[in-house]
Every structure is written in structure tokens, then in C-alpha cells.
Amino acid sequence: MYIAILSMVKISYFNWDQHNEKKCQKHGLSISMIEAFFLSDPLVTPDNKHSEAEDRYVAFGLYDGRYLVGVFTLRIIEGRFMIRVISARYAKKKEIEALNEKEKVKKAKVNKRVKSDPVERDFSDLIRNGDWKPFSHYFQFVPKDKTVTFRISDDLLRRLKDLAELKNTKYQRLIREALIQYLEKAS
């Protein structure tokens, strides 16, 4: 059972704690990668099969040249909608093939590691039969509270834009990710 989203939900940000951080990172993805994946407008469909206790959604999309799958729910904390990531991992070969069958897209590099973890359930049928819409069809991130302006060289900006194009993201997100990774390592 899930509640149909009738209007755009404004997302304030992500809801992380020790439990879901550890669970998501065990699949080789950092928190900043997972957040950037959701910010990159992946395809989303309700996960009716696993939405008994709460509304769950599955996100599927390309990030940094690889397909990712994310399972998430929404939480309301202090009156704001937050994304609570339940699981995130690299897509399985079978799931990418299902997408290729459905949408005839180019194949991406596939993570060869396949574990028997129940979190890694196969979404191939959902990919073939789900009502997939872009993330931005249902959700919109609320703009951040603060804007920061700083100057960088033309060369550095060109390199950032080139890298962003390679990673299929925006260069501002790369700057944000780099700052987050720097602060994570520094603490």
C-alpha cells in the first residue's frame, strides 16, 4: 500500500543516522555519492510490494557512468520532508538488461560482485513493469539556505566542467561533493 503523490513534494534534504549510513556504505557507495545520485534526477517508481509499513520508492539511474538502485522513503522531521535512504547499491546486470529491454539504452559498466544479501533483491520485474517517472516529477529539493560565492581560475572552472560532463552531473555538485568528502576525511 502506498499513498499516490498528487502534487510535487518539496524535499529539504536527507535523513541519515548510523544505521542507514552503515547499511548503504557496505555496498561501496559513499554518502556523498548516494546524495548526488538522488540529486541527478534518477527514474522513480513506487515499491508497492514492500510498502506495507511505510511508503517506499525505488530509484534507478545512471551516476558517474554506472547504474545505481536506491530504495527510499520519506520522513517528516520538524515539518520538513526528508529522504530516508533505506538501501543504495550498484545495479545488477539483470536489472540493467531489463532497462535495456524496456528503453533500449546503452549498457553501462556492471558491478561484478553479487551478494546474497536480502537488501540486494532483484528489481528486474519492477524495472520492466513499473510506472517510472523522473525523480523531479514527484520531488523537488528545497534550495539550500545559504549561497556561497568565490572566485576560481578559468582553467580550474574548465576542468570542473569537463569532469562534471564526464560524470553526468553539474559542476556545482562536484564542488559540493569535494567539500563534503574533504570534511568527512578531516573529521
Secondary structure, DSSP 8 states (H G I E B T S, - for coil): ------S-EEEEEE---HHHHHHHHTTT--HHHHHHHHHT--EEEE-GGG-SSS--EEEEEEETTEEEEEEEEEEEETTEEEEEEEEEEE--HHHHHHHHHHH-----B--------GGG---HHHHHHS--EEHHHHEEE---S--------HHHHHHHHHHHHHTTS-HHHHHHHHHHHHHHHH-
